Amino acid sequence: MTDRRMVTPAAMSAADARHRRRLILGTLALIGATACSSRASQQPWTPGAIIDAATGQLYGAARQGRWVAPAGIDPQALQGREFIHYDREGVRGATTRLRSQPTAETCSNPTYRPVAASPGPAPGTYLAADWDAAPRAATRLGLDNATYRAVVSDWLATRDLTDPAPQLAQALRVDLDGDGRDEVILAAERQRGSITSTRAGDYSVLLLRLWEQDRVVTRPLLADLYPHDCTAECAPRRYRVFSTLDLNGDGHLEVIVTIQDYEALSQAIYSLDDLGQVRLSWNCGP
């Protein structure tokens, strides 16, 4: 059966989704390995390792202005190192030491968990950093906000999808780049099929409302659009902002996005300066 979805940038079958995740992770590993040349490997490891607190998955690290995939990090450099816990709202918590743990077969990256395993960590992010990773906090907006529902509807119309009354799943206001002007991040979806099927006009989007020069525009961070029915060949995904943190010490907040379908859970890091580029990610699932 032909898959007749529109991809903007990602609407795909379950098999294609798994293939795309493997391609992303392979590319990140290659970037990390390239960045970690023989000369760089002789340099001291600097702060910046990033770990998901709930799963223990290592995203990678930010080092000397570069994003470094797990393949470019010496595991011994992380053993017993102190990490700061930031919760999903950006609240700084306790400092703890982590150690390597066996990684589940379904997860992509190395796993690190607290040396003192009880009680378990709250959802959030462990960061080995010597800077304030949460200089600005995001504000949650009401999901019945007529202005931002209209923003989603208008953007969908530019892609030939009609939904005059979209339901917001998430709405956040935050100054990502520290210029004193807030960006707004909107998650919305219409999924009327099954876990592997969609109906014509369904969608799942994560949109960014931001300033470009002197005007406000809407850009897709992630978007799956389904202009046609898709039966038993689609794996609808849901996108949510997990957290906004300064993960590389440049004063700008990165956006950590949770991506979930019926088979897998992933998280990916995006930066405002290049919305189409996954900086680092992990995946647990087939």
C-alpha positions as CSV (number, residue, x, y, z in Angstrom):
1,M,0.0,0.0,0.0
2,T,1.3,3.4,-0.9
3,D,2.0,5.8,2.0
4,R,0.4,9.1,0.9
5,R,1.4,11.4,3.7
6,M,3.0,14.7,3.3
7,V,6.4,14.9,5.1
8,T,7.1,18.3,6.8
9,P,9.7,17.4,7.9
10,A,8.8,14.0,9.3
11,A,5.7,11.9,8.7
12,M,6.5,8.4,8.0
13,S,5.7,4.7,8.5
14,A,6.9,2.8,11.6
15,A,9.7,1.3,9.6
16,D,10.7,4.6,8.1
17,A,10.6,6.2,11.6
18,R,12.9,3.6,13.0
19,H,15.2,4.0,10.0
20,R,15.3,7.8,10.4
21,R,16.2,7.5,14.1
22,R,19.0,5.2,13.3
23,L,20.3,7.6,10.6
24,I,20.2,10.5,13.1
25,L,22.0,8.6,15.8
26,G,24.6,7.3,13.3
27,T,25.2,10.8,12.0
28,L,25.6,12.2,15.5
29,A,28.1,9.4,16.3
30,L,30.1,10.3,13.2
31,I,30.1,14.0,14.2
32,G,31.3,13.0,17.7
33,A,34.0,10.8,16.4
34,T,35.3,13.4,14.0
35,A,35.3,16.1,16.7
36,C,37.3,13.8,18.9
37,S,40.5,13.6,16.8
38,S,43.7,12.2,18.2
39,R,44.8,15.7,19.1
40,A,41.6,16.5,20.9
41,S,41.6,13.2,22.8
42,Q,44.8,14.3,24.4
43,Q,43.2,17.5,25.8
44,P,41.5,17.5,29.2
45,W,37.9,16.7,29.2
46,T,35.9,19.8,29.9
47,P,32.4,20.2,31.5
48,G,29.3,19.8,29.5
49,A,28.1,16.2,29.6
50,I,24.2,16.0,29.3
51,I,22.2,13.0,30.7
52,D,18.5,12.4,30.9
53,A,17.7,11.8,34.5
54,A,14.8,9.4,34.1
55,T,16.4,7.0,31.6
56,G,20.1,7.6,32.3
57,Q,20.7,8.1,28.6
58,L,23.7,10.2,27.7
59,Y,22.9,12.7,25.0
60,G,26.5,13.7,24.6
61,A,28.3,16.9,25.7
62,A,29.0,20.5,24.8
63,R,32.8,21.1,24.6
64,Q,34.7,24.1,23.3
65,G,31.8,25.4,21.3
66,R,31.0,22.0,19.8
67,W,28.3,19.4,20.3
68,V,30.0,16.1,21.0
69,A,28.1,12.8,20.5
70,P,28.6,9.9,23.0
71,A,31.1,8.3,20.7
72,G,33.4,11.3,21.2
73,I,33.4,11.1,25.1
74,D,35.8,9.0,27.2
75,P,33.5,7.0,29.5
76,Q,36.1,7.0,32.2
77,A,35.9,10.8,32.3
78,L,32.3,10.6,33.5
79,Q,32.7,8.0,36.2
80,G,32.1,9.5,39.6
81,R,31.9,13.0,38.2
82,E,29.5,15.5,39.9
83,F,26.4,16.4,37.9
84,I,23.8,19.1,38.7
85,H,20.1,18.0,38.4
86,Y,17.7,20.5,36.7
87,D,14.1,19.6,36.7
88,R,11.8,20.1,33.8
89,E,11.0,23.7,34.8
90,G,14.6,24.5,35.0
91,V,14.9,24.5,38.8
92,R,18.4,23.6,39.9
93,G,18.5,20.7,42.3
94,A,21.1,18.7,44.1
95,T,24.5,17.7,42.9
96,T,25.1,14.0,42.6
97,R,27.7,11.6,41.2
98,L,26.9,9.2,38.4
99,R,28.3,5.9,37.3
100,S,28.0,3.7,34.2
101,Q,25.2,1.2,34.1
102,P,24.3,-1.5,31.6
103,T,22.2,-0.1,28.7
104,A,18.9,-1.7,27.8
105,E,19.0,-3.4,24.4
106,T,16.3,-1.1,23.1
107,C,18.2,2.1,24.0
108,S,20.7,3.8,21.8
109,N,23.2,5.5,24.1
110,P,25.3,4.8,27.1
111,T,23.5,4.9,30.5
112,Y,24.6,6.6,33.7
113,R,22.7,6.6,37.0
114,P,23.4,8.1,40.5
115,V,25.8,6.2,42.7
116,A,23.2,6.5,45.4
117,A,20.3,5.0,43.6
118,S,17.6,5.6,46.2
119,P,15.4,7.6,46.0
120,G,15.3,7.7,42.2
121,P,15.8,11.0,40.4
122,A,12.9,13.2,39.4
123,P,12.4,13.7,35.7
124,G,14.9,16.3,34.4
125,T,18.4,16.6,33.1
126,Y,21.8,16.0,34.6
127,L,24.4,18.5,33.5
128,A,28.1,18.7,34.2
129,A,28.5,22.4,33.8
130,D,30.1,25.4,35.6
131,W,27.5,27.9,34.3
132,D,23.8,28.6,35.2
133,A,21.9,26.4,32.8
134,A,18.6,28.0,33.6
135,P,19.0,31.8,33.4
136,R,15.4,32.3,32.2
137,A,12.4,30.2,32.9
138,A,9.5,29.3,30.6
139,T,6.0,30.3,31.4
140,R,3.1,27.9,30.6
141,L,0.2,29.5,28.8
142,G,-3.4,28.5,28.8
143,L,-4.3,25.9,26.2
144,D,-7.6,27.7,25.4
145,N,-5.7,30.8,24.2
146,A,-7.6,31.9,21.1
147,T,-4.6,33.9,19.7
148,Y,-2.3,30.9,19.6
149,R,-5.0,28.5,18.4
150,A,-5.4,30.8,15.5
151,V,-1.6,30.8,14.9
152,V,-1.7,27.0,14.6
153,S,-4.8,27.1,12.3
154,D,-3.2,29.8,10.1
155,W,0.0,27.8,9.8
156,L,-1.8,24.6,8.9
157,A,-3.7,26.5,6.2
158,T,-0.4,27.4,4.5
159,R,0.1,23.7,4.2
160,D,-3.4,23.0,2.8
161,L,-4.7,21.5,6.0
162,T,-7.9,22.9,7.6
163,D,-8.6,22.9,11.3
164,P,-10.5,26.1,12.4
165,A,-10.3,25.1,16.0
166,P,-7.1,23.2,16.8
167,Q,-6.6,22.0,20.3
168,L,-3.3,23.1,21.9
169,A,-1.4,20.4,23.8
170,Q,1.3,22.7,25.0
171,A,2.0,26.4,25.0
172,L,5.2,27.9,26.4
173,R,6.5,31.5,26.4
174,V,10.3,31.9,26.9
175,D,13.1,34.2,25.9
176,L,15.4,31.6,24.2
177,D,18.2,33.9,23.0
178,G,18.2,36.4,25.8
179,D,17.4,39.4,23.6
180,G,14.5,40.5,25.8
181,R,11.8,39.3,23.4
182,D,9.9,36.1,24.1
183,E,9.5,33.2,21.8
184,V,6.4,31.0,22.0
185,I,6.4,27.3,21.4
186,L,3.1,25.6,20.5
187,A,2.3,21.8,20.4
188,A,-0.9,20.7,18.7
189,E,-2.2,17.5,17.1
190,R,-5.2,15.9,15.6
191,Q,-4.9,12.2,15.5
192,R,-8.2,10.4,14.8
193,G,-6.8,7.0,13.7
194,S,-5.2,4.1,15.5
195,I,-1.7,3.8,16.8
196,T,-0.6,2.9,13.2
197,S,-3.2,4.8,11.2
198,T,-4.3,8.3,10.5
199,R,-7.1,10.1,8.8
200,A,-6.9,12.7,6.1
201,G,-6.2,16.1,7.7
202,D,-4.6,14.7,10.8
203,Y,-1.4,16.3,12.1
204,S,1.1,16.6,14.9
205,V,3.2,19.8,15.1
206,L,5.6,21.7,17.3
207,L,5.7,25.3,16.1
208,L,7.9,28.2,17.2
209,R,6.7,31.7,17.2
210,L,9.7,34.0,17.0
211,W,11.0,37.4,16.0
212,E,12.8,37.7,12.7
213,Q,14.1,41.2,12.3
214,D,11.1,43.4,13.2
215,R,8.3,40.9,12.6
216,V,6.9,37.8,14.3
217,V,6.8,34.6,12.2
218,T,5.9,31.0,12.8
219,R,8.4,28.3,12.0
220,P,7.9,24.5,12.3
221,L,10.3,22.8,14.7
222,L,8.7,19.4,14.0
223,A,5.7,18.7,11.9
224,D,3.9,15.6,10.6
225,L,1.0,16.3,8.2
226,Y,-1.3,13.7,6.8
227,P,-3.3,15.0,3.8
228,H,-4.6,11.5,3.0
229,D,-5.8,8.5,4.9
230,C,-3.0,6.2,6.0
231,T,-4.0,2.7,7.2
232,A,-1.7,0.4,9.1
233,E,1.4,2.1,7.7
234,C,1.8,5.2,9.8
235,A,3.1,5.7,13.3
236,P,1.7,9.0,14.5
237,R,4.0,10.8,16.9
238,R,3.5,13.3,19.6
239,Y,5.9,16.2,20.2
240,R,6.3,17.9,23.6
241,V,8.8,20.4,25.0
242,F,10.6,18.6,27.8
243,S,12.7,21.5,29.0
244,T,14.5,24.6,27.9
245,L,18.1,24.9,29.3
246,D,21.4,26.5,28.3
247,L,23.2,23.2,27.6
248,N,26.4,24.6,26.1
249,G,27.1,27.8,28.2
250,D,26.5,30.4,25.5
251,G,23.6,32.1,27.3
252,H,21.0,30.8,24.8
253,L,18.4,28.2,25.8
254,E,18.2,25.0,23.9
255,V,14.9,23.2,23.5
256,I,14.7,19.5,24.6
257,V,11.9,17.8,22.7
258,T,10.2,14.5,23.7
259,I,9.1,12.5,20.7
260,Q,6.8,9.5,21.4
261,D,5.0,7.0,19.3
262,Y,3.5,3.6,20.1
263,E,6.9,1.9,19.9
264,A,9.6,4.3,21.0
265,L,10.5,7.2,23.2
266,S,13.1,9.7,22.0
267,Q,14.5,13.1,23.1
268,A,16.3,15.5,20.9
269,I,18.1,18.8,21.5
270,Y,17.4,21.8,19.1
271,S,19.0,25.3,19.0
272,L,17.4,28.5,17.9
273,D,20.3,29.3,15.6
274,D,19.6,26.2,13.4
275,L,16.1,24.8,14.0
276,G,16.5,22.1,11.4
277,Q,19.5,20.5,13.1
278,V,19.3,17.9,15.8
279,R,22.2,18.7,18.1
280,L,22.2,15.6,20.3
281,S,19.6,12.8,20.9
282,W,18.8,9.4,22.3
283,N,16.2,6.8,21.5
284,C,14.7,3.9,23.4
285,G,12.6,1.6,21.2
286,P,12.9,-0.6,18.2
